[in-house]
Amino acid sequence: MNQLKLEGKVALVTGGARGLGRGYALHLAKLGADIAIIDRNLKAAEVYEFERNQMTAPTVMEECEALGRRTIGLEVDLTDRNATETAIAQIAGKLGRIDIAVCNAGGGTVTFADEREAEPGANDQTDLVTTGTPSDCAEEMLTRVLDINLRTCMYTCMAVAPYMKRQRSGKIVTVSSTAGVDARGRYHPYGTAKAAIIHYTRALAQELGPYNINVNAIAPGVIRTGRLGDRSHLAETIPLRREGTIEDCAKVVEFLATDMSDYVTGRTIIIDGGMLR
Ligand SMILES: NC(=O)c1ccc[n+]([C@@H]2O[C@H](COP(=O)([O-])OP(=O)(O)OC[C@H]3O[C@@H](n4cnc5c(N)ncnc54)[C@H](O)[C@@H]3O)[C@@H](O)[C@H]2O)c1
């Protein structure tokens, strides 16, 4: 009988309630891992039609359970360091260990649809205006984008590290972006946060390598999710002539979360169909 690659392992996926994070959770569950999801809104998939239509159960946790895995979901804002530590302690308590952490929670300069109730009609892509320029970026934008991308990632890594160190094993996957590699475009606060994640990943890999913990980043390009909508018009600018899919990214996460990447650490894998030159 073929044993599943990740049977007996526990994988944490932050921002796993929709989009790419949901894809990573389901992919790792199919490989046999038990799944912990932390998200600021565990029903975040309801917000965008693209994701709502794909759901096969009310929540991603129930989708993973249907695959035969133990799961836990915690609704936590990962910009709160203490709450992050508490959530990860709860996960380790319930599932016994933490082998894999995919630090996927994050987002761009456009507020999430489920944040918009307070200001109806705000920002259907229009808040690019508030992004400003690198020499003149509004404080609110800076705080938001650095917090939801960089701080959430660092707090998650810092909270899982003690468990992985004790286990003397672990796989941490951080999530950057092509925007963190390339400085073109109007997303400079986002690019700055995602570039910092690449640096942090390398620094953390140096520290945790002696504990047999691998730390690597992925940098997706144009990937179709509900939040970003249809950007197939960009296909002509991409050598592989198509937008990326959630599964394209999940397969790279599989590589970084399994023994296939045992001698890879501190690196960033760009998943962009060759878009960056
Ligand atoms: N979609 C793309 O093309 C693309 C490209 C490059 C990088 N990325 C990165 O991939 C990740 C996922 O992107 P997506 O398109 O699936 O976005 P998404 O908005 O669909 O998913 C992000 C999830 O993170 C959660 N989240 C956000 N802030 C949080 C916080 N403070 N605490 C807890 N949970 C929080 C959201 O609720 C949501 O469920 C992000 O880090 C994003 O920057 C995406």
PDBQT file of the ligand as one rigid body, heavy atoms in Angstrom, charges set to zero:
ROOT
HETATM    1  N1  LIG A 301      -2.908  35.969  -6.107  1.00  0.00    +0.000 N 
HETATM    2  C1  LIG A 301      -1.749  36.375  -6.583  1.00  0.00    +0.000 C 
HETATM    3  O1  LIG A 301      -1.592  36.634  -7.786  1.00  0.00    +0.000 OA
HETATM    4  C2  LIG A 301      -0.578  36.551  -5.658  1.00  0.00    +0.000 A 
HETATM    5  C3  LIG A 301       0.656  36.904  -6.222  1.00  0.00    +0.000 A 
HETATM    6  C4  LIG A 301       1.769  37.050  -5.395  1.00  0.00    +0.000 A 
HETATM    7  C5  LIG A 301       1.651  36.836  -4.032  1.00  0.00    +0.000 A 
HETATM    8  N2  LIG A 301       0.427  36.533  -3.512  1.00  0.00    +0.000 N 
HETATM    9  C6  LIG A 301       0.359  36.338  -2.046  1.00  0.00    +0.000 C 
HETATM   10  O2  LIG A 301      -0.266  35.113  -1.767  1.00  0.00    +0.000 OA
HETATM   11  C7  LIG A 301      -0.997  35.218  -0.539  1.00  0.00    +0.000 C 
HETATM   12  C8  LIG A 301      -2.444  34.816  -0.780  1.00  0.00    +0.000 C 
HETATM   13  O3  LIG A 301      -3.014  35.629  -1.786  1.00  0.00    +0.000 OA
HETATM   14  P1  LIG A 301      -4.513  35.421  -2.311  1.00  0.00    +0.000 P 
HETATM   15  O4  LIG A 301      -4.574  36.022  -3.650  1.00  0.00    +0.000 OA
HETATM   16  O5  LIG A 301      -4.915  34.011  -2.094  1.00  0.00    +0.000 OA
HETATM   17  O6  LIG A 301      -5.291  36.412  -1.312  1.00  0.00    +0.000 OA
HETATM   18  P2  LIG A 301      -6.663  36.243  -0.514  1.00  0.00    +0.000 P 
HETATM   19  O7  LIG A 301      -7.042  37.610  -0.062  1.00  0.00    +0.000 OA
HETATM   20  O8  LIG A 301      -7.643  35.461  -1.298  1.00  0.00    +0.000 OA
HETATM   21  O9  LIG A 301      -6.244  35.365   0.742  1.00  0.00    +0.000 OA
HETATM   22  C9  LIG A 301      -5.561  35.919   1.829  1.00  0.00    +0.000 C 
HETATM   23  C10 LIG A 301      -6.115  35.319   3.099  1.00  0.00    +0.000 C 
HETATM   24  O10 LIG A 301      -5.337  35.853   4.182  1.00  0.00    +0.000 OA
HETATM   25  C11 LIG A 301      -6.211  36.256   5.229  1.00  0.00    +0.000 C 
HETATM   26  N3  LIG A 301      -5.576  37.318   5.980  1.00  0.00    +0.000 N 
HETATM   27  C12 LIG A 301      -5.222  38.546   5.534  1.00  0.00    +0.000 A 
HETATM   28  N4  LIG A 301      -4.701  39.283   6.525  1.00  0.00    +0.000 NA
HETATM   29  C13 LIG A 301      -4.738  38.497   7.636  1.00  0.00    +0.000 A 
HETATM   30  C14 LIG A 301      -4.369  38.702   8.991  1.00  0.00    +0.000 A 
HETATM   31  N5  LIG A 301      -3.901  39.862   9.416  1.00  0.00    +0.000 N 
HETATM   32  N6  LIG A 301      -4.528  37.683   9.858  1.00  0.00    +0.000 NA
HETATM   33  C15 LIG A 301      -5.051  36.509   9.449  1.00  0.00    +0.000 A 
HETATM   34  N7  LIG A 301      -5.432  36.259   8.181  1.00  0.00    +0.000 NA
HETATM   35  C16 LIG A 301      -5.282  37.242   7.288  1.00  0.00    +0.000 A 
HETATM   36  C17 LIG A 301      -7.474  36.725   4.491  1.00  0.00    +0.000 C 
HETATM   37  O11 LIG A 301      -8.617  36.719   5.321  1.00  0.00    +0.000 OA
HETATM   38  C18 LIG A 301      -7.574  35.721   3.353  1.00  0.00    +0.000 C 
HETATM   39  O12 LIG A 301      -8.334  34.571   3.694  1.00  0.00    +0.000 OA
HETATM   40  C19 LIG A 301      -0.820  36.659  -0.061  1.00  0.00    +0.000 C 
HETATM   41  O13 LIG A 301       0.253  36.725   0.842  1.00  0.00    +0.000 OA
HETATM   42  C20 LIG A 301      -0.485  37.399  -1.338  1.00  0.00    +0.000 C 
HETATM   43  O14 LIG A 301       0.250  38.569  -1.101  1.00  0.00    +0.000 OA
HETATM   44  C21 LIG A 301      -0.679  36.377  -4.285  1.00  0.00    +0.000 A 
ENDROOT
TORSDOF 0
